[in-house]
Amino acid sequence: MQTEQPKIRAVHADTGRHLVLTWKGGAESLVDVGPLLSRDATFAPLRPEARGKARRLVPFRAVTIGDRGWSVHWTDEMEIAADTLWRLALEQGAAWLRAWRTTHGMTQQEAARALGVSPRMRRYYEAGTHLLPKTVRLAAIGLDAQARAA
């Protein structure tokens, strides 16, 4: 589990309303911030439906690191704290891995073995206490591609 405050080293916009975050320690997370942006009026200028309205539209891809890595930033009024993004990364990574495992009808042991991780680490990832590493996500995607090709 994270003992320090999370700090962002790099950020860039991905497809949809996803951010690719590189954390201080080098871990990378894909975080869907769409739900957060859609429910807070502060982020209305980032929404496609804001086109043509009185507000000035801000491109989602204009995201930068704010406050020396403690947030991501679009404008002075629009930013998301690193600890919020960390929580979302944990929750979304855990949900993604659980969904992948259940979609394939795998037991927890089978999933750990297939992904090349220990049962303990798989439990941590699915519980949302550790970030889901990019390598584990890519292993799962690779297994899916291999199954489709067979």
MDTraj code that builds the backbone (N, CA, C; nanometers):
import mdtraj as md
import numpy as np

residues = "MET GLN THR GLU GLN PRO LYS ILE ARG ALA VAL HIS ALA ASP THR GLY ARG HIS LEU VAL LEU THR TRP LYS GLY GLY ALA GLU SER LEU VAL ASP VAL GLY PRO LEU LEU SER ARG ASP ALA THR PHE ALA PRO LEU ARG PRO GLU ALA ARG GLY LYS ALA ARG ARG LEU VAL PRO PHE ARG ALA VAL THR ILE GLY ASP ARG GLY TRP SER VAL HIS TRP THR ASP GLU MET GLU ILE ALA ALA ASP THR LEU TRP ARG LEU ALA LEU GLU GLN GLY ALA ALA TRP LEU ARG ALA TRP ARG THR THR HIS GLY MET THR GLN GLN GLU ALA ALA ARG ALA LEU GLY VAL SER PRO ARG MET ARG ARG TYR TYR GLU ALA GLY THR HIS LEU LEU PRO LYS THR VAL ARG LEU ALA ALA ILE GLY LEU ASP ALA GLN ALA ARG ALA ALA".split()
xyz = np.array([
    [0.0840, -0.1185, 0.0000],
    [0.0000, 0.0000, 0.0000],
    [0.0881, 0.1243, 0.0000],
    [0.0392, 0.2295, -0.0632],
    [0.1120, 0.3556, -0.0740],
    [0.1289, 0.4169, 0.0653],
    [0.2531, 0.4464, 0.1025],
    [0.2762, 0.5074, 0.2329],
    [0.3009, 0.6581, 0.2208],
    [0.3527, 0.7020, 0.1072],
    [0.3747, 0.8440, 0.0845],
    [0.2557, 0.9028, 0.0108],
    [0.2490, 1.0348, 0.0067],
    [0.1487, 1.1003, -0.0759],
    [0.1847, 1.0747, -0.2214],
    [0.0870, 1.0388, -0.3060],
    [0.1174, 1.0150, -0.4471],
    [0.1557, 1.1454, -0.5169],
    [0.2543, 1.1341, -0.6047],
    [0.2998, 1.2505, -0.6800],
    [0.3130, 1.2097, -0.8264],
    [0.2700, 1.2957, -0.9155],
    [0.2673, 1.2664, -1.0582],
    [0.3947, 1.3186, -1.1252],
    [0.4575, 1.2302, -1.2040],
    [0.5787, 1.2684, -1.2761],
    [0.5473, 1.3111, -1.4198],
    [0.4447, 1.2498, -1.4807],
    [0.4074, 1.2835, -1.6182],
    [0.2590, 1.2526, -1.6381],
    [0.1961, 1.3242, -1.7306],
    [0.0557, 1.3004, -1.7641],
    [0.0350, 1.3309, -1.9119],
    [-0.0497, 1.2518, -1.9758],
    [-0.0976, 1.2870, -2.1096],
    [-0.2366, 1.2290, -2.1294],
    [-0.3119, 1.2958, -2.2152],
    [-0.4483, 1.2534, -2.2451],
    [-0.4440, 1.1351, -2.3402],
    [-0.5291, 1.0378, -2.3146],
    [-0.5436, 0.9212, -2.4007],
    [-0.6803, 0.9307, -2.4672],
    [-0.7303, 0.8224, -2.5217],
    [-0.8601, 0.8238, -2.5878],
    [-0.9723, 0.8496, -2.4869],
    [-1.0823, 0.9024, -2.5371],
    [-1.1948, 0.9311, -2.4492],
    [-1.1559, 1.0325, -2.3439],
    [-1.1937, 1.0053, -2.2237],
    [-1.1595, 1.0913, -2.1097],
    [-1.0642, 1.0177, -2.0161],
    [-0.9643, 0.9534, -2.0750],
    [-0.8647, 0.8787, -1.9983],
    [-0.7349, 0.9580, -1.9910],
    [-0.6735, 0.9524, -1.8750],
    [-0.5414, 1.0103, -1.8555],
    [-0.4421, 0.8979, -1.8335],
    [-0.3252, 0.9095, -1.8933],
    [-0.2158, 0.8181, -1.8646],
    [-0.1242, 0.8929, -1.7689],
    [-0.1140, 0.8395, -1.6478],
    [-0.0359, 0.9037, -1.5423],
    [0.0885, 0.8214, -1.5134],
    [0.2020, 0.8878, -1.5050],
    [0.3240, 0.8242, -1.4578],
    [0.3510, 0.8818, -1.3201],
    [0.3581, 0.7932, -1.2228],
    [0.3756, 0.8345, -1.0838],
    [0.5233, 0.8523, -1.0515],
    [0.5500, 0.9171, -0.9423],
    [0.6857, 0.9480, -0.8976],
    [0.7773, 0.8251, -0.9010],
    [0.7287, 0.7097, -0.8594],
    [0.8108, 0.5887, -0.8570],
    [0.8259, 0.5205, -0.9913],
    [0.7590, 0.5712, -1.0969],
    [0.7703, 0.5150, -1.2303],
    [0.6513, 0.4319, -1.2745],
    [0.5611, 0.3965, -1.1829],
    [0.4417, 0.3196, -1.2195],
    [0.3544, 0.4040, -1.3112],
    [0.2851, 0.3359, -1.4031],
    [0.1970, 0.4046, -1.4964],
    [0.0550, 0.3552, -1.4779],
    [-0.0408, 0.4474, -1.4805],
    [-0.1826, 0.4135, -1.4636],
    [-0.2653, 0.4790, -1.5715],
    [-0.3667, 0.4054, -1.6171],
    [-0.4667, 0.4593, -1.7076],
    [-0.5899, 0.4879, -1.6226],
    [-0.6321, 0.6140, -1.6181],
    [-0.7431, 0.6539, -1.5311],
    [-0.8517, 0.7210, -1.6142],
    [-0.9732, 0.6699, -1.6009],
    [-1.0901, 0.7292, -1.6657],
    [-1.1432, 0.8388, -1.5737],
    [-1.1272, 0.9635, -1.6153],
    [-1.1758, 1.0757, -1.5345],
    [-1.3092, 1.1285, -1.5859],
    [-1.3653, 1.0624, -1.6876],
    [-1.4926, 1.1056, -1.7456],
    [-1.6031, 1.1242, -1.6442],
    [-1.6300, 1.0229, -1.5579],
    [-1.7369, 1.0404, -1.4590],
    [-1.7140, 1.1601, -1.3655],
    [-1.5900, 1.1806, -1.3260],
    [-1.5569, 1.2931, -1.2386],
    [-1.5819, 1.4255, -1.3107],
    [-1.5402, 1.4334, -1.4364],
    [-1.5569, 1.5568, -1.5129],
    [-1.7033, 1.5864, -1.5420],
    [-1.7828, 1.4808, -1.5631],
    [-1.9227, 1.5020, -1.6008],
    [-2.0108, 1.5467, -1.4853],
    [-1.9710, 1.5166, -1.3624],
    [-2.0594, 1.5529, -1.2508],
    [-2.0213, 1.6837, -1.1817],
    [-1.9110, 1.7446, -1.2218],
    [-1.8674, 1.8686, -1.1585],
    [-1.8740, 1.9827, -1.2599],
    [-1.9542, 2.0834, -1.2302],
    [-1.9745, 2.1960, -1.3221],
    [-1.8449, 2.2702, -1.3531],
    [-1.7482, 2.2632, -1.2634],
    [-1.6206, 2.3299, -1.2855],
    [-1.5551, 2.2831, -1.4150],
    [-1.5772, 2.1560, -1.4503],
    [-1.5120, 2.0971, -1.5671],
    [-1.5952, 2.1074, -1.6950],
    [-1.7039, 2.1835, -1.6936],
    [-1.7900, 2.1969, -1.8120],
    [-1.7131, 2.2385, -1.9374],
    [-1.6138, 2.3287, -1.9298],
    [-1.5410, 2.3664, -2.0518],
    [-1.4632, 2.2511, -2.1165],
    [-1.4447, 2.1400, -2.0457],
    [-1.3766, 2.0237, -2.1027],
    [-1.4724, 1.9315, -2.1771],
    [-1.6013, 1.9529, -2.1604],
    [-1.7023, 1.8635, -2.2175],
    [-1.7364, 1.9034, -2.3607],
    [-1.7485, 1.8037, -2.4478],
    [-1.7832, 1.8346, -2.5876],
    [-1.9142, 1.9107, -2.6016],
    [-2.0108, 1.8859, -2.5127],
    [-2.1399, 1.9554, -2.5236],
    [-2.1285, 2.1040, -2.4888],
    [-2.0131, 2.1484, -2.4407],
    [-1.9937, 2.2903, -2.4094],
    [-1.9680, 2.3726, -2.5358],
    [-1.9444, 2.3052, -2.6485],
    [-1.9218, 2.3767, -2.7749],
    [-2.0430, 2.4653, -2.8058],
    [-2.0148, 2.5862, -2.8497],
    [-2.1219, 2.6761, -2.8888],
    [-2.1880, 2.7484, -2.7730],
    [-2.1515, 2.7171, -2.6516],
    [-2.2089, 2.7864, -2.5360],
    [-2.1211, 2.9059, -2.5022],
    [-2.1641, 2.9842, -2.4090],
    [-2.0918, 3.1064, -2.3723],
    [-1.9517, 3.0770, -2.3182],
    [-1.9343, 2.9598, -2.2573],
    [-1.8032, 2.9265, -2.2013],
    [-1.7022, 2.8947, -2.3109],
    [-1.5780, 2.9218, -2.2804],
    [-1.4697, 2.8885, -2.3713],
    [-1.4338, 2.7415, -2.3530],
    [-1.4320, 2.6671, -2.4611],
    [-1.3990, 2.5254, -2.4563],
    [-1.2492, 2.5078, -2.4326],
    [-1.2142, 2.4155, -2.3442],
    [-1.0743, 2.3843, -2.3158],
    [-1.0491, 2.2420, -2.3654],
    [-0.9473, 2.2214, -2.4506],
    [-0.9220, 2.0858, -2.5001],
    [-0.8729, 1.9936, -2.3880],
    [-0.9305, 1.8744, -2.3819],
    [-0.8914, 1.7762, -2.2809],
    [-0.7425, 1.7440, -2.2919],
    [-0.6909, 1.7388, -2.4130],
    [-0.5497, 1.7033, -2.4342],
    [-0.4531, 1.8098, -2.3814],
    [-0.5053, 1.9253, -2.3401],
    [-0.4207, 2.0338, -2.2878],
    [-0.3787, 2.0091, -2.1430],
    [-0.4058, 1.8908, -2.0890],
    [-0.3732, 1.8605, -1.9496],
    [-0.2218, 1.8680, -1.9265],
    [-0.1842, 1.9217, -1.8123],
    [-0.0434, 1.9303, -1.7719],
    [-0.0327, 1.8926, -1.6244],
    [0.0885, 1.8772, -1.5788],
    [0.1119, 1.8547, -1.4368],
    [0.0989, 1.9889, -1.3659],
    [0.0258, 1.9889, -1.2573],
    [0.0086, 2.1107, -1.1799],
    [0.0763, 2.0993, -1.0450],
    [0.1039, 2.2107, -0.9851],
    [0.1556, 2.2189, -0.8485],
    [0.2657, 2.1171, -0.8195],
    [0.3674, 2.1155, -0.9045],
    [0.4867, 2.0296, -0.8862],
    [0.4555, 1.8815, -0.8689],
    [0.3506, 1.8355, -0.9382],
    [0.3174, 1.6939, -0.9349],
    [0.2076, 1.6556, -0.8382],
    [0.1524, 1.7512, -0.7678],
    [0.0466, 1.7206, -0.6705],
    [-0.0923, 1.7247, -0.7328],
    [-0.1000, 1.7569, -0.8637],
    [-0.2290, 1.7602, -0.9325],
    [-0.2061, 1.7535, -1.0828],
    [-0.3167, 1.7357, -1.1575],
    [-0.3152, 1.7601, -1.3016],
    [-0.3993, 1.8842, -1.3233],
    [-0.3713, 1.9542, -1.4325],
    [-0.4181, 2.0912, -1.4447],
    [-0.4574, 2.1206, -1.5890],
    [-0.5700, 2.1880, -1.6075],
    [-0.6090, 2.2413, -1.7380],
    [-0.6062, 2.3942, -1.7326],
    [-0.6693, 2.4495, -1.6298],
    [-0.6663, 2.5941, -1.6064],
    [-0.6555, 2.6131, -1.4546],
    [-0.6445, 2.7367, -1.4119],
    [-0.6373, 2.7625, -1.2674],
    [-0.7616, 2.7145, -1.1933],
    [-0.8748, 2.7097, -1.2641],
    [-0.9988, 2.6641, -1.2020],
    [-1.0213, 2.5137, -1.2168],
    [-0.9513, 2.4504, -1.3090],
    [-0.9751, 2.3092, -1.3387],
    [-0.8507, 2.2255, -1.3136],
    [-0.8536, 2.1556, -1.2009],
    [-0.7457, 2.0626, -1.1705],
    [-0.7995, 1.9497, -1.0829],
    [-0.7275, 1.8376, -1.0844],
    [-0.7642, 1.7222, -1.0036],
    [-0.6427, 1.6843, -0.9209],
    [-0.6624, 1.6667, -0.7916],
    [-0.5530, 1.6351, -0.6998],
    [-0.4961, 1.4967, -0.7269],
    [-0.3667, 1.4817, -0.7044],
    [-0.2979, 1.3546, -0.7259],
    [-0.3571, 1.2440, -0.6393],
    [-0.3967, 1.2751, -0.5158],
    [-0.4515, 1.1691, -0.4306],
    [-0.5867, 1.1195, -0.4818],
    [-0.6654, 1.2062, -0.5455],
    [-0.7906, 1.1635, -0.6075],
    [-0.7622, 1.0719, -0.7257],
    [-0.6643, 1.1087, -0.8070],
    [-0.6279, 1.0263, -0.9222],
    [-0.5694, 0.8922, -0.8779],
    [-0.4930, 0.8926, -0.7695],
    [-0.4362, 0.7686, -0.7144],
    [-0.5493, 0.6741, -0.6722],
    [-0.6470, 0.7291, -0.6016],
    [-0.7618, 0.6478, -0.5573],
    [-0.8358, 0.5899, -0.6774],
    [-0.8586, 0.6732, -0.7792],
    [-0.9259, 0.6255, -0.9001],
    [-0.8435, 0.5179, -0.9706],
    [-0.7120, 0.5359, -0.9750],
    [-0.6249, 0.4357, -1.0381],
    [-0.6344, 0.3020, -0.9653],
    [-0.6356, 0.3041, -0.8329],
    [-0.6490, 0.1809, -0.7548],
    [-0.7835, 0.1142, -0.7807],
    [-0.8914, 0.1927, -0.7717],
    [-1.0271, 0.1390, -0.7900],
    [-1.0477, 0.0850, -0.9308],
    [-1.0082, 0.1621, -1.0296],
    [-1.0313, 0.1210, -1.1682],
    [-0.9432, 0.0038, -1.2086],
    [-0.8189, 0.0002, -1.1621],
    [-0.7320, -0.1132, -1.1919],
    [-0.7863, -0.2416, -1.1321],
    [-0.8347, -0.2338, -1.0085],
    [-0.8924, -0.3507, -0.9416],
    [-1.0169, -0.3987, -1.0157],
    [-1.1036, -0.3069, -1.0526],
    [-1.2271, -0.3434, -1.1234],
    [-1.1946, -0.4045, -1.2599],
    [-1.0963, -0.3498, -1.3295],
    [-1.0581, -0.4009, -1.4609],
    [-1.0059, -0.5442, -1.4494],
    [-0.9190, -0.5691, -1.3512],
    [-0.8620, -0.7031, -1.3356],
    [-0.9688, -0.8049, -1.2945],
    [-1.0569, -0.7666, -1.2024],
    [-1.1661, -0.8577, -1.1632],
    [-1.2551, -0.8913, -1.2823],
    [-1.2890, -0.7900, -1.3614],
    [-1.3737, -0.8121, -1.4791],
    [-1.3029, -0.9018, -1.5799],
    [-1.1744, -0.8811, -1.6006],
    [-1.0986, -0.9643, -1.6943],
    [-1.0999, -1.1101, -1.6480],
    [-1.0726, -1.1302, -1.5195],
    [-1.0671, -1.2666, -1.4657],
    [-1.2023, -1.3356, -1.4757],
    [-1.3089, -1.2679, -1.4383],
    [-1.4410, -1.3311, -1.4406],
    [-1.4907, -1.3523, -1.5839],
    [-1.4571, -1.2614, -1.6747],
    [-1.4940, -1.2787, -1.8155],
    [-1.4342, -1.4071, -1.8714],
    [-1.3147, -1.4393, -1.8274],
    [-1.2462, -1.5597, -1.8747],
    [-1.2791, -1.6828, -1.7903],
    [-1.3620, -1.6655, -1.6899],
    [-1.4019, -1.7778, -1.6059],
    [-1.2865, -1.8399, -1.5302],
    [-1.1884, -1.7602, -1.4961],
    [-1.0697, -1.8099, -1.4257],
    [-1.0877, -1.8014, -1.2758],
    [-1.0291, -1.8974, -1.2075],
    [-1.0192, -1.8861, -1.0628],
    [-0.9107, -1.7835, -1.0332],
    [-0.9019, -1.7443, -0.9096],
    [-0.7983, -1.6489, -0.8707],
    [-0.6588, -1.7081, -0.8924],
    [-0.6418, -1.8351, -0.8614],
    [-0.5128, -1.9027, -0.8814],
    [-0.4773, -1.9091, -1.0296],
    [-0.5751, -1.9443, -1.1132],
    [-0.5505, -1.9531, -1.2574],
    [-0.5114, -1.8170, -1.3151],
    [-0.5777, -1.7137, -1.2714],
    [-0.5459, -1.5793, -1.3202],
    [-0.4045, -1.5391, -1.2804],
    [-0.3677, -1.5647, -1.1565],
    [-0.2323, -1.5315, -1.1100],
    [-0.1286, -1.6050, -1.1949],
    [-0.1498, -1.7326, -1.2162],
    [-0.0561, -1.8132, -1.2947],
    [-0.0485, -1.7619, -1.4389],
    [-0.1634, -1.7355, -1.5007],
    [-0.1670, -1.6895, -1.6396],
    [-0.0969, -1.5552, -1.6577],
    [-0.1082, -1.4683, -1.5581],
    [-0.0502, -1.3341, -1.5664],
    [0.0935, -1.3272, -1.5167],
    [0.1414, -1.4374, -1.4586],
    [0.2795, -1.4401, -1.4109],
    [0.3021, -1.3606, -1.2840],
    [0.2005, -1.3555, -1.1987],
    [0.2152, -1.2861, -1.0704],
    [0.1841, -1.3846, -0.9581],
    [0.2292, -1.3521, -0.8407],
    [0.2008, -1.4383, -0.7269],
    [0.0538, -1.4224, -0.6870],
    [-0.0042, -1.5253, -0.6252],
    [-0.1423, -1.5122, -0.5777],
    [-0.1601, -1.3930, -0.4834],
    [-0.0585, -1.3668, -0.4013],
    [-0.0672, -1.2539, -0.3080],
    [-0.0783, -1.1212, -0.3834],
    [0.0075, -1.1016, -0.4845],
    [0.0028, -0.9755, -0.5588],
    [-0.1294, -0.9615, -0.6354],
    [-0.1789, -1.0723, -0.6911],
    [-0.3069, -1.0662, -0.7603],
    [-0.4156, -1.0225, -0.6640],
    [-0.4125, -1.0729, -0.5406],
    [-0.5103, -1.0304, -0.4391],
    [-0.4977, -0.8813, -0.4105],
    [-0.3750, -0.8330, -0.3979],
    [-0.3534, -0.6897, -0.3744],
    [-0.4112, -0.6065, -0.4895],
    [-0.3852, -0.6499, -0.6124],
    [-0.4349, -0.5743, -0.7279],
    [-0.5871, -0.5738, -0.7310],
    [-0.6494, -0.6896, -0.7095],
    [-0.7955, -0.6968, -0.7152],
    [-0.8620, -0.6295, -0.5953],
    [-0.7914, -0.6189, -0.4853],
    [-0.8460, -0.5505, -0.3682],
    [-0.8298, -0.3988, -0.3796],
    [-0.7483, -0.3550, -0.4739],
    [-0.7260, -0.2117, -0.4907],
    [-0.6325, -0.1524, -0.3877],
    [-0.5436, -0.2348, -0.3317],
    [-0.4466, -0.1819, -0.2360],
    [-0.3125, -0.1516, -0.3010],
    [-0.2906, -0.2034, -0.4229],
    [-0.1691, -0.1768, -0.5000],
    [-0.2107, -0.1414, -0.6421],
    [-0.1348, -0.0504, -0.7038],
    [-0.1632, -0.0158, -0.8434],
    [-0.1478, -0.1385, -0.9315],
    [-0.2366, -0.1526, -1.0277],
    [-0.2249, -0.2582, -1.1269],
    [-0.1134, -0.2178, -1.2227],
    [-0.0040, -0.2950, -1.2259],
    [0.1081, -0.2562, -1.3134],
    [0.0718, -0.2661, -1.4612],
    [0.1342, -0.1819, -1.5379],
    [0.1148, -0.1831, -1.6821],
    [0.1499, -0.3205, -1.7386],
    [0.2517, -0.3841, -1.6841],
    [0.2936, -0.5150, -1.7352],
    [0.1851, -0.6209, -1.7158],
    [0.1130, -0.6144, -1.6056],
    [0.0051, -0.7110, -1.5809],
    [-0.1111, -0.6840, -1.6758],
    [-0.1457, -0.5575, -1.6946],
    [-0.2528, -0.5222, -1.7887],
    [-0.2148, -0.5683, -1.9297],
    [-0.0892, -0.5445, -1.9700],
    [-0.0456, -0.5861, -2.1031],
    [-0.0436, -0.7383, -2.1170],
    [-0.0078, -0.8095, -2.0104],
    [-0.0116, -0.9558, -2.0141],
    [-0.1541, -1.0044, -2.0382],
    [-0.2501, -0.9449, -1.9704],
    [-0.3904, -0.9834, -1.9882],
    [-0.4371, -0.9533, -2.1308],
    [-0.4017, -0.8372, -2.1824],
    [-0.4387, -0.8005, -2.3193],
    [-0.3721, -0.8948, -2.4185],
    [-0.2464, -0.9310, -2.3918],
    [-0.1748, -1.0253, -2.4776],
    [-0.2393, -1.1631, -2.4772],
    [-0.2840, -1.2083, -2.3611],
    [-0.3537, -1.3368, -2.3534],
    [-0.4837, -1.3335, -2.4329],
    [-0.5531, -1.2200, -2.4276],
    [-0.6763, -1.2051, -2.5057],
    [-0.6460, -1.2125, -2.6557],
    [-0.5408, -1.1431, -2.6986],
    [-0.5042, -1.1426, -2.8404],
    [-0.4616, -1.2816, -2.8862],
    [-0.3893, -1.3499, -2.8009],
    [-0.3443, -1.4864, -2.8326],
    [-0.4646, -1.5799, -2.8457],
    [-0.5626, -1.5665, -2.7589],
    [-0.6824, -1.6509, -2.7635],
    [-0.7636, -1.6229, -2.8903],
    [-0.7705, -1.4952, -2.9304],
    [-0.8447, -1.4602, -3.0528],
    [-0.7750, -1.5151, -3.1764],
    [-0.6436, -1.5167, -3.1746],
    [-0.5660, -1.5636, -3.2905],
    [-0.5712, -1.7154, -3.3041],
    [-0.5971, -1.7839, -3.1947],
    [-0.5970, -1.9315, -3.1982],
    [-0.7201, -1.9897, -3.2625],
])
top = md.Topology()
chain = top.add_chain()
for i, resn in enumerate(residues, 1):
    res = top.add_residue(resn, chain, resSeq=i)
    for name in ("N", "CA", "C"):
        top.add_atom(name, md.element.get_by_symbol(name[0]), res)
traj = md.Trajectory(xyz[None], top)
